[in-house]
Amino acid sequence: MVYVRKSVWANGGGFSDPILFWYAKGVEALQKKPMSDKTGWRFMAAVHGIDKALWQQYGYYTPGEAMPPQSEQDLFWNQCQHQTWYFIPWHRGYVWSIEGLVREEIIKQGGPADWAMPYWNYSDSQNPQARMLPPAFASKTLPDNSPNPLYVAQRYGLGTVPIVLPAKDVTLEALLQPRFTGTGAGALSGFGGLKTGFSHSGQVSGRLENHPHNIVHVDVGGEAANGDPGLMSDPDTAGLDPIFWLHHANIDRLWSVWTRNPNHQNPTDPAWLNGPMDRKFVVPTVDGTNYFYTPAEMLDSTAAPLNYIYDEEQSSADTVMMVAAKAAPQAGVEGKAMADGKKAELVGANASTIKLVGAGAKTSVKLDQALGNQMAQGFKAMRGFATSTTPPADGAPKPADQVLLNLENIRADKDAAVVDVYVNLPAGENPEDRLDLLAGTIGFFGVRKASLPDQPHGGMGISEVFDITRIVECLEASGALSTDNLNIDLIPRKAVSEDAGITVERISIYRQEQ
Ligand SMILES: [Cu+2]
């Protein structure tokens, strides 16, 4: 049978929807299992990541309690894939695993045998409530007044009650990325991320991972008044929050949406399909066995053992598109990208590490004079061509360069910040009125861990790459572009405290021929 994953808002987002009521009952049963049980709630959260000090602080771990054997911890725990092309397929297997465990508990209690994990589509512009945390997660009690297992106290959001995600945080530009795999070295990171090995904590986020994934994590988790992170803000606690799984079902759905576009192609590189080679992905199943998997086995969600589909994929129009996409020749965009991927070239960088404290930080990126002029000339030529009434003798100019803003080695001691990055924001203007100058947003999910010196990348932190071609093009057209430098503003949603320890080692501009 193929299970159908439905929108959390399909029946109001509260407990009158049996899917959410039974989710609560299933979660409650899993939460009662001991830490040592690999089919239990806390074991599964630790598969994503565990920080015993944080867990203890929040009452999810008691020193001395029975733990799984060390060999089992080594096999399963601290496995989540971030800043890597494995981010998307690893999480598909992970959500599928808990979906089966929850369903099993629901069936034991006499609930629906066809229960499937709902998804939280916060980007649905047809639904005015879409960006609100669904009521089933915000209520402290179930309809019978018993405690609600879906409620989490350590969910601080951006300080509003109810929690509502800002509209600009749930936009879906990521779906426009033509390539799954990014090219790295200053260039865009692709829909799915850069080619890496097993990457529990890596360096560059793929576009879907950055936005909306990372930002939604922090927008929901936030931090307490005393600076403690919410569960969703940190990968070492995120899996403990029941909303985590609906967020990731949605990210997983967005992979399906991206793949349905016949021009898009998942990687065909055996290193992705059969990877990673350095550590296998593994999740528990309902019968207590271990399911080892590769990205190749995650490609078709309708095939065994995954066996699920999203409600929107049931319509016939979508089915036709899916068939068309699957019939596409193997050498699609992904193959072409390998052949003609052009290297990005450094145009300039700021002078020194920025420390982000309080209401924001500013820096100036000095541009190489010749390259800066060349960049501006490219936009001028395009503009001249577009507005000219007589076609030029030598045909259309070649497309202007893509301009890429790199924030390199972002480090932090805490994960709860959301920071907007602006280009040439005029002094005294309200940033919210100048979204045309917003290059991108960083959700600091996982930055703390990536900054620890004992991590595989030696505490390099994470890096982000934003496409600012449109912004620079508009600045040039309005005469506001200086080819000497670009000013960059980092503006946090909430004032950043000294002990958050946020630094950005270098901010640079790259150009890439299109
Ligand atoms: Cu996540």
Residues whose N, C-alpha, C, O or C-beta is under 5 A from the ligand:
A	BS01	CU	none
